[in-house]
Amino acid sequence: MESNKTFKYTILIGLFVPMVLFILGAYNGVMQTLYRAGVLHEDSFGGINYYQGLTMHGVINAIILTTFFAVIFGHVTMGHYLKKQPPKWSYLGSIILMVFGSLLDVVLMAMGRAQALYTFYAPLKNSPFFYLGTSLLIVGSWLAFFGWIVIYREWRQENPDKKMPIAVLGTFVNFTMWFVASLPVAYESLVILMPWSAGWISDINVPLTRMLFWMFGHPLVYFWLLPAYIAFYTVLPKVSGGKLYSGNAARLAFLLFLILSTPVGVHHQFSEPVLGQDTKLWVTVLTFGVSIPSFMTAFTVGASLEYAGRKNGARGLLGWMGRLPWFLSKNYLFGYFICGLLLFIFGGLSGIVNASYSLNQMVHNTGWVPGHFHMTVAGPVLLVILGMSIYMYSKVAGKPIKMLSVVTIVPYVWMVGVALLSHGLMAGGLMGEPRRTNLGLSYTDPSSDMFNKHWVPTTTVTMIGGILMGTAALLYFIAFFSTALSKQTEASEIVLPESEELHEEKRIGILHNMRPWIAVSIMLTMITYVPSLINVFKYSKPVENKFDATSPVNEMKDATTKNAATTIMNVEDEKVN
């Protein structure tokens, strides 16, 4: 596809900037494991305190990096399959807003003015400009989506009888869901949190801010995952030497995500007292429903890989696994995809626990939760981001990948690291080990009265996994930036590996029309959130924020100190009397 330089530079900037920021995100991730394991017994290191680093780790890795990748992967997908580029206002406006908003957020986090964690709802408070930056990032992603709609309509007029390519369908499903889900958090950020943070209003409805965030926060998980699913269906069969087993199954899986992803955010609020048990049970059922497209994907992708292995001469029941292109530099993308899929098996199974109304109570706010989502976000999501980012940068920039053998080994090292880290977190969580807690100041500090020897093995395993992940990330950064900063020696092109379908399947109309699926999605969302919002307004109200300090811990320390001083003075008065 012929594209102008501005569009290509937009793609390269959209890959380069978040990768630079990811250095901060990965560094702070490793530091979290050192705090948890008790290697660090301080509340800060290198001028970054524990919660400041945790916020950077979450916001950069889970919001900024993933949003940039989804947009850039979408640009390349549209360019490859539709042979068109979006309108200039779309891709230029998008990249400007996204870069500015992201840099604003990162600067504020680095300055310590935004450390309310990745889940930035009340009562913890960030700088008002953090909410502005986050909103700009989201709106920028919308502009890219609107541009794709324009060129798809042009393509459809020119090709009325062609099927919508699976990758294009997956992208539109993802961004339709993203647009609907990000409206509540944009409203929350600009209308509620920003005026409250700026001091224009003093009272805030905390349960309302949590609900608006999770209307966005759980669909965000699928916004991370669906680009990986697109790659699994349309790229992995090709790079493994096979074909896609069923295109119709892939289409159905994407459309099921469209109707099931948005209504299930309430399952993050199972411990919320303002929500009724009927709503929680309903959302449990819906959340279990999300496992259906995941199991479909496991079967379809597995069948595609088996075909590739048997095509390469495999025999026996499982012999095909050994015939896949493990550790081959010319098929380096295979390693990123297969390692992500192996981790996702355990990420999906552990997610069923989180989805259960009853079982969730046992693991709520324990190390189990980050253990689970590192199996998903740091598993298939991040590995696909890393693999496809260096692939797309190499192709669009016309620069061959440097240190290809290093690039090939990275996903395997990363996979072992994630497996250890997640196992340590989840095992510790089952023993009550809390999440989002600087354990090095208490539970893993032998000099503390709160020291818990039972959490030492689990936090140590977590730390070893984190160090391995950090090592893999460092190797990747060296290879990526060596490639990005090298000279162009090849023609620039916007291209993706494209898998063929094994069967010429019958065209099923409902799988080629998103409108009824969007209608069902809206209906399910209304069934979930109308009664939920009614309960929020019925049982809660805006109150004055009690945590005006940078951290509530500081305020509690001050209060404890004052109470202790008052007690001592009273005792001294009694002695005098």
N, C-alpha and C positions, 0 to 999 in steps of 0.2 A: 504494500500500500504506500502510495506517495503521500508524504505529510510534510508540512512546512516546518522550518527550524523552531519556530516558537512553540509548537505543540510538542516537538521532541524534547526541547529544553524543559518544558513543563513536566514531562514524564521523568526526566533525569533529576530535576529539583525535588520532585515528589518522592523519589527513592533515596536521594542523598541526605536531605535534611532530617527526616525521621531516623535514619540510620545513625547520624551524628548524635541525635538526642538519645537514641537507644543505648549509647555508651553509658550515659548517666543512669538510665533505667537499670541496665544490667549490673553496673557497679553497686548501686544501692541494694539490689537484690542479694548479691553476695554478702554485703554488710549485714543484712537482716539475719542471715544464718549465723554470722559470728556473734551477734548480740544474743540470739536464742541459745546458742551453745555455751554461752558464758565465757567465751574468749575475751569479749569486751564487757567490762563491768562499769561502763560509763553511760551517761545519757546522750552523749554525742561523740563524734569522731571526725576529725578534719574539718571542723566548723559546721557540720551537718548533724542535727540532732536526730534521734531515732524516728520520730513521727514525721519529720521533714523528709528524711530519706525514704520512709515507707510511702509517703504521699507521692514523691517523685517516681518511685518504682511502679506504683499502680497507675498513675495518670499517664506517664510516658508510654509504658508498655501496653496497657490495656485500652487506652483511649486514643492517644496521639498516633502511635505506630500503626495500630490496626486500622484506624480511619484513613490514614494516608495510603496504606497498602490497598485497601478496598477500592479507593478512588482510582489509583494508578493502574491496578490490575483491571479495573473496569474500562479505563481508557484504552489499554492495550487489547482487551477482549473485543471491544467495539471496533477498533481499528483492524484487527485481524479477521474477524468474522463478517463484519458489515462492509469492510473496505471504505470506511468513511471516518472523518475526524469530527469531533463536536464543534459547535460554533465557538468562535474566539471568545465571546463574552462568557461562555460557560467555563472553559478550561482555565482561562487567565484569571477570571474573577474567583474561581474556586481555589486555585493555588495561592493567590495573594491572601485571601481571607484565612485559609488554613495555616499558612506559614506564619502570618502575623499573630493569629490567635494562639498558636502553639508556642511561639517564642515568648509571647506575653505571659502565658501560664508558667513556662519553665523559669523565666526570670523571677517571677513572684515566688515560686516554690524555692528557688535558690536563695532568695532574700529572706526566707522564713515568713513571708506574708501569706502563704497558702500552705497549710499543713493539716487540713481537715480530712485527709485521706482521699482515696479514689472514690469512695462513697461520700460525696461532698454535701449531703443533706444536713439540715440543722439537727442538734443545737450548736455543733462546732462551726466556727465562722472563718471564712477566707476573706482576703481583700476583695472589694467589689469588682476590681478589674480581672480577677480570676474567672468570675462568672461570665464577664464579657468575653474574655479570651476563649473560653470553652464554647460559648454560643457562636462565636465567629468560626471556629473549627467546624461546628455542626452545619451552620448555614453554608459554608464553603463546600461541604460534601453534597448539600442539596443542589447547588448550582451545577455540579458535574452531572448529577442524575437528570436534571432538567434538560441538559444538553444532549444526553443519550436518547431521551424520549424524542427529541427533534430528529435526530439522524435515523432512529429506528423507523419512525413514520415515513421518512423518505425512502428507506430501504424497502419497507413493506409495499409502498406504492409501486416501486420498481420490480418487486419480486412477490406478486400476490399469491403465487402457488407454492412458494418455498416454505419449509418448516422453519420456525424460529430456532436458531442454533441453541443447543442445550446450554452452552456457556452464557449466551445472551439471556436466556430465560432465567438462569440462576442469578445473574447479576441484577436483573429487574426485580425478581422476587426479593433479593436481599435489600435493595435500596427502597423498594416499596414498604417493606417492613420497617426499615431504618427510618424512613421519613415519618411514618405514622408514630413510631415509638419515640422519636426524638422531639416531637412537638411538645409533649409534657415537660421534658427536662429543659427545653429552651424557655418555655413559659416560667417554670420554676426558677431558673437562673436569672432571667431578666426582670420578671415581675415580682417575685417574692424574695429571693436570696440577695440579689444585688441591692435593692432599696434598703433591706434590713441591714446588710453589711455596711452600707454607706451611712447608716444612722438616720435615714429618712423615716423609718418606722421602727418602733421599739418591740412590738409584739409579733410573734410568729407561731403558726400552727405546725408543730414539729411532726406529728403523724402525717399531716398532709404533704410535707416536703419529702418524707420517706416514701410515701405512695407514688408521688409524681416521679421521684428518682427511679423507683423500681419498675414503673411502667416503661422506662427506658432501659434500666440496668440489666434486666434479664434478656429482653430482645437483643441487647448489645452482645450477649454471649453468642447468639446465632449470627449476628453481624460479623463477629470474628470468624465463626466456623464456616459459613457458607462459601467464602472464597476458597477455603481449603477443600470443601466438597466439590466445587467447580473443578478444581485442579485434579481431584481424585477421579472424577468422571471423565474429564476431557483431555487430561495430560498424562496421568499415570499409566493408563493402558498403552499409550504410545511409547513412553520411555522404558516400559518394561518389556516391550516387544510383542504386545498383544493387541486386542481390540476390546471395545466396550461391549459387555455382554448384553445389556438391554438399555436402549435409549428411553423407552417408555417408563421404565422403572426409575431412571434418573429424573425425568420430568415430574413424575408423581411425587417423588421424595421432596423435591424443591417446593412444589405446591402445597404439600402437607406442612412444611415448615412455615409457609406463608400464613396458614390459618391457625397454627398452634403456637407460634412464637410470641405474639404480642400479649395474649391474655394471661400468661403464666407467671408474670412478675410477682404476683402476690405470694408465691411460695417462698419468697425471701422474707415474708412478713408473718410466718406461721406463729411467731412469738408475740405478735402485735395484739394487744388486748382489745383494740377498737374494732377488729374484724370478727365477723361471726364464724361459727364452726361450719355452717353450711357452705360459706364462701371458700373456706380453707379446704374442705373436702372436695368441692367442685374443682378447685385449682390443682389439687393432688391428682385427680383423674386426668385433667388436661395435660399436666406435666408428664405423667406416665405415657400419654399419647405421643409425646415428642420422641419417645424411644422407637416408635414405628418407622419413621423415615430413617432413623439411625441404623436399625436392624436391616432395613432394605438396602441401605448403602453398604453395610458390611457384606451382605450376600452378593450384591451386584459387582462391587469392586473385587471381592474375593474370587468370584467366578471369572472376572476379566483377568486377574493375575494367574489363576489356574490355567486358563487358555494359553497365556503367554508361556508359562512353564512347560506345558505339554507340547506347544509348538516348537520349543527349544529342545525337545527330545526326552522329556521327563516320563518316567513310568512309575507305577504303583500309586497307592492312595494319596500319599503326601509328597511324592518325589518332585512334584512341580515346584515346591518351595525352594529346593536347592538349585533349580535351574533359572531362578530370577537373577537379575544383574546386580548382585550384592557387591559393594566395594569397587565397582568399575567406574573409572573417571569419566569415560565417555557417556555414562548413564548416571552422572552424579545426582541428578534430580530424583532418581529412584530412591536413593538413600534418605533424602529429606521426607519423601512421602511415606515410605514404608515404616520408618522409625516413628513418624507421627501417628500412623495408624495403629501400630503396636501399643503405643502409650494410650491411645484413645480407647482401646478396649477396656482398660482399667478406669479411665476417666469416665466412660459411660456407665459402667457398673457401679462405681462409687456415687455417681450422680443420682442413681435410683434411690439411694439412701436419703440424700438431700431432698428429693422430691416427695418423700413420704411424710405425711402430716404427723405421724407418730414417731418414726425413727429420727426425723430431723431434730426432735427435742433432745436426743442424746448427744448429737454432735454439734448443736448450735453454738456458734462462737468459740469452737475449739479448733485445734490445729488441723482437724479433719477437713475443714472447709478449704483453706488454701492448698492442702494436699490434693484435694479433688480438682480444683480448678487449675492447678499447675499441670495436671495430667491432660487437661484440655487446652488451655490457653498456651502454656509452655510446651505442649505436645504438638498435635497436628497443626494448630493455628500458627505458632511461631516458626515451626520448621518449614511449613509451606511459605511463609513470609520470607524467611531467609533464603530458601532455595530459589523461589521465583524472583526475588528482588535482584540477586546477582545475575540471574539469567536475563531478566528484562533489561537491566542496566547494560550488560554486555552487548546485547543485540541492538538496542536503541542507540547506544553510544558508538557502536562499531569497534569495541575494544575486547579482544579475547580475554578470557578469565585468567588471571594470574594465580599461581600456586594452586593449580587444579587438584593436585593430590591432597592438599590441605582441605580444600573445599569439600572434597569427597568424604574425608574422615570425620568432619565436624558433626554431622547428624548422629553418628553412632556414639561419639563421646557425650554429646548433649543428651541422648536418650538414656544412657546409663546414669547421668547426673540427675535427670528429672525423676527417674525411677527411684533412686535413693532418697532424694529430697522429699518426694511425695510420700514414700513409705514412712520416713521418719516423722513427717508432720501428721499423717493419718493415724499411725500407731500411737503417737503421743496424744493425739486428740481423743482417742478412745480411752485413754487414761486420764482425761481431764485437762490436758495441756492447753492453755488458752491461746487464741490467735491474737495478733496485733498487740503483743505484749513484749516489752523489753525484759526478757527472762534473765538476762545477765545482771540486772540490778537486784534480782530477788531469787527466783526459783532455781537458777543454775549458778548462783554465787555461793560457794561453800561457807563464806563468812556471814551469810545472811540467815536470820532466824527462819526465813521462809524457804530455805534450800530444800529441794525435793530430789533425792538421789535417783528416783525412778524415772525422771525425765532426762537424765544425763545421757543414756544410750540413744534415745530417740532424737534428741537435739544434736547429738554428735553425728548420727547418720544423716540428718538434715544438712548439717554443715558440710560434710564430705560431698554430698550431692550438689550443694550450692557451689562449692569450689570447682567441681568438675564442669558444671554449667558455665561458670565464669571463664574457665580455661577454654572451653569450646567457643564461647562468645569472642574471646580475645583472638583466637586463631581466625575466626570468621572475619572480624573487623580488619585484621591485617590483610587478608585476601581481598575483601571487598574494596577497601580504600586503595590498595595497590592497583586493582583493576580500574577503579574510577579515576585515579590520578595518572594513569598511563596514557600514551598517545594513541589516537585512533589509527587503526591499520586496516580496518575492514569497512564495508559499506554499512550504513545505518539502516535498520529495518525494524518495523513493528510487526512482530511475528510470534506465534506461540506453537508449541508442539500440539498437533491436532489428532485425536484418536478417531479411528473409524469405528462404526457400529458393526458388531458381529452379525446381527440379523437385520434384514429389511422388514421392520415391524409395521403392522397396520396403523394408520394414522387414527388416533382417538381424539375427537374434537375437544373434549373437556380438558385434555392435557395441553392444548394449544391456545387456550383462552383464559386469561388471568382474571377476567371480570367476575365470574361467579365465585371464584376463590377469595377475591378481595371482599366481596359482599359477605361471605361466611366469616371471614376474619373480623370484619367490623362488628358483625352480630355477636360473635363469641366474646369480643373485647367489651362490648356494651353489657352483656350478661354478667361478666366478671366485675367490671369497674363501676357500673352505676350503683349497685347496692354497696360496694366497698366505699365509694365516696360518700354515699348517704350516711353510712356508719361513722366515717371519719368526722363529718360535720356534726353528727348527732352526739358523739361521745368525746369530742375534743374541741378545743378552741385555741385561738392565739393567746400566748402567754409571753411575759417578758423573759428574754434569754437570761439564764442564770450563769452562763459561762462566758463572761466577757474577756477573761484572761486568754492569753495565747493558747494555753492548754488547761483543761479543767483540773488536771493534776496539780498545777501550780497553785490554783485557787484553793484547792483542798488542803495543800500543804500550808498555805498562809493561814487558813482557818484553824488547822490543827495546832500550828505554832501559837496563835492567839489564845486558843482555848487552854493550851498547856501553860502559857504565861499567866493567864487569869487564875488557873488552879493553884499555881505556885504562890501567887500573891495572896490568895485566900488562905492558904495554909500558913503563910508567914504571919498574916493578920491574926489567925487563931492562936499562933504561938505567942504573939505579943500580948494578946488579951489573956 
